[in-house]
Amino acid sequence: MTRHSLRLAAGAVAAASLAVAAPAFASTPWVGVPLHSAAGRSFVADGVFWRCNHKACRTGTDLALGDELGACNALVRRVGPLRAFSAGGPAYDAKHLAACNAVASKS
């Protein structure tokens, strides 16, 4: 992934996070941006509820103490490789995103 595409992906995560109405909990939802649209899908993966629109998938549960990589891996298993992922903070860097997406080739 080039620096430009990483910036675009990080921007997509930020935009998707801002597009969400205020959650019913204090923490920020976790956001994954799939390479391919998962629009209209809602599911539970490894105990985490995800809701997807045409831009991104967001958690619907409070994950303040959750397993970031586990949740990212579970999302990848359901929607395929991600362009970007954020666990309520900065977007994953290329190394962490690659570790998350690694499960896609094993599915």
C-alpha positions in Angstrom: 0.0 0.0 0.0 1.4 3.4 -0.9 1.6 6.4 1.5 -1.2 8.0 -0.6 -3.5 5.0 -0.3 -2.8 4.8 3.5 -3.7 8.4 3.9 -6.9 7.8 1.9 -7.7 4.8 4.0 -7.1 6.6 7.2 -9.3 9.4 6.0 -12.0 6.9 5.1 -11.9 5.6 8.7 -12.1 9.1 10.1 -15.0 10.0 7.8 -16.8 6.8 8.6 -16.4 7.4 12.3 -17.8 10.9 12.0 -20.7 9.8 10.0 -22.0 7.7 12.9 -24.6 9.1 15.2 -23.5 9.4 18.8 -23.2 5.9 20.2 -25.1 4.8 23.3 -21.8 4.3 25.1 -18.9 6.6 26.0 -16.2 4.9 23.9 -15.6 5.5 20.2 -16.8 2.7 17.9 -14.2 0.6 16.2 -14.2 0.9 12.4 -13.1 -1.3 9.6 -13.1 -0.3 5.9 -13.4 -3.4 3.7 -11.8 -3.5 0.3 -15.2 -4.6 -1.1 -18.5 -3.1 0.1 -20.3 -5.0 2.9 -23.3 -2.6 2.8 -26.4 -3.6 4.6 -24.7 -6.4 6.6 -25.0 -6.7 10.4 -23.5 -9.6 12.3 -21.8 -10.8 15.4 -18.2 -12.0 15.0 -16.3 -13.3 18.1 -18.9 -11.7 20.4 -18.6 -8.2 18.7 -21.7 -6.7 16.9 -20.8 -5.1 13.6 -23.0 -3.0 11.3 -21.8 -2.1 7.8 -22.8 0.6 5.3 -21.4 1.4 1.9 -18.3 3.0 3.4 -17.3 1.0 6.5 -18.3 -1.5 9.3 -18.6 -0.2 12.8 -19.0 -1.9 16.2 -22.3 -1.6 17.9 -20.9 -2.6 21.3 -18.6 -1.0 23.8 -15.1 -2.4 23.2 -13.1 -0.2 25.6 -11.3 -3.3 27.0 -11.6 -5.5 23.9 -9.0 -7.4 21.9 -8.3 -5.1 19.0 -6.5 -7.6 16.8 -9.0 -10.4 17.6 -11.9 -8.1 16.6 -10.0 -7.0 13.4 -9.3 -10.7 12.5 -13.0 -11.6 13.1 -14.1 -8.8 10.9 -11.8 -9.8 8.1 -13.1 -13.4 8.3 -16.6 -12.1 7.7 -16.1 -9.3 5.1 -12.7 -10.0 3.6 -9.5 -7.9 3.7 -9.7 -4.4 5.1 -8.4 -1.1 3.6 -8.2 0.4 7.1 -9.0 -0.4 10.7 -9.2 1.8 13.8 -9.9 0.6 17.4 -11.2 3.9 18.6 -7.9 5.7 18.0 -5.5 6.2 15.2 -5.8 4.0 12.1 -3.7 0.8 12.1 -0.3 1.3 10.4 0.6 -0.9 7.5 2.3 -3.5 9.7 -0.7 -3.9 12.0 -3.2 -3.9 9.1 -1.2 -6.6 7.3 -1.3 -8.7 10.5 -5.0 -8.3 10.7 -5.6 -9.1 7.0 -3.3 -12.2 7.2 -6.3 -14.3 8.3 -8.1 -13.5 5.0 -5.7 -15.9 3.1 -6.3 -18.6 5.7 -10.1 -18.5 5.4 
